[in-house]
Amino acid sequence: MGTYDPRLSTGVCYDALSWEAGQHDPRLVRDRVTERIREGTPVHCVWTDADLRRRQFAVDHCFPWSRWGNNDLWNLLPTTPRANNQKAERLPAPVLLSDARDRITEWWQ
């Protein structure tokens, strides 16, 4: 960036490319899933469509935390622990995102 526009100082370039790392804390989504389950509201794994009311659940970072420390609500999705572990630190495959589209948008709503 500095060579593209020599008027920019190194500090300006550095500031433009950095952000404060958030904390790896999906508690808000975990609490919301727990609340919905207590209410008897169906909550489904976004990746497998499994009903999470009768099992343990995990909160998956759609874009993995290790690649982008992002706890924005759109990036935190309810899953089964198994689906979360299978996806691990990878980006979701296009077919997985396509298959999960309706479940993801329903969760966002």
N, C-alpha and C positions, 0 to 999 in steps of 0.2 A: 504494500500500500504506500509505503514511504517513497519508493522509486516511481510510483505512478503519479503522485502529486508531491513534489519536493517541498511544497509549502506546509505539508502536514508534519508535525513533530512526531517523534517516536512515541511519546506519551499519548498523543491523540490516537494514533494507530492502535496502540496497546489497549486503551480504554474501549475503543470501538469493537475489539475482538474478544473482550473478556466479559464475564458476568459472574455475579456471586453464586457460588454453588449452593444449592438448597440442601436441606436435610432429607435424608432418605426416610421419610415418615409418611406412609400412606394411611395414617390413623383415621382421618376424616372419612375416607371411603370405607374402611373397615367398620367404623361405627355406623355408617349409613346402611351397609349391608346387614349388619346385626339388627339394627332397628327395623328394617323391612321384614326380616325373617321373624322377629318377635311379633310383628303385626300380622303375620300370615301372608304377606305379599310375596308372590313368586319372585325369586331372584335366580337368574340362570347364568351359568358360565358362558362368557362371551365366545369362547373358543369351541366348546363342545356341546353347548345347550343343556348341559346337565343341571337339574334342579338343585340349588345349593341349600335349600331349606332343611334337608335331612343329612347333611354331610359337612365336613370341614370345608373352609374356603380359603382362598389366597387372594391377594390383590396384585395384579400383574401390571408392570409398566409396559405399555404397548411398545414405546420406544425405550429400550432398556436403560436403566439408571446408569449402568457402566458406560454407555455411549453418550448419554445426554442426561445430566442430573435434573430431571424435570418431574416435579410432583403436581403439575397442573391437573385439575380434575379430569380433563379430557383424556389424559394419558394413563389414568389409573382405572383398571377394569377388573370386575369380579371374575374369578376363575376357580376351577378346582386346583388343589395343590399339584396334582399330576400334570394337568395342562400347563400350569405355570412352570413346573420343572422341565417339561419337555421343550417348551419354547426357550426357556433359560435366558441367556443374554443375547439372543438373536432377534433380529427384526422379524416381524411376522411375514410369512410368505404371502405373495399376492393372492393366491387362491384362498388362504386362510382368512385374510382380510375381507375378501369378497364374500365368502361363506358367512362370515360373522357380521357383515354390515348391518343387518336389521337389528341384531342383538346389541351391537355397540351403540347404534343411534337410540334404541329404546333405553339403554342404560343412561345415556347422556340426558335424555328427557327426564 
